[in-house]
Amino acid sequence: MSPAMISQTRRLRRTPFSDGVEAQGVSAYTVYNRMLLPTVFENVQADYHHLKKHVQVWDVACERQVELRGP
């Protein structure tokens, strides 16, 4: 089974870091809060080993701040 492609639409937004992420060779995205979130660069195993050996900076622009009030 081949992976499904994500079509760019006006309902999906890119983050301010999308150009930099694409320059680093992202190969898969997921959708989170209507934004494209990079998930894979080389492959899952290689990305895991890179995470264990080096520092990584993650694009978390899709996360939102929430304020809770109440008793």
Order of alpha helices (4+ residues) and beta strands (2+ residues): alpha-beta-beta-alpha
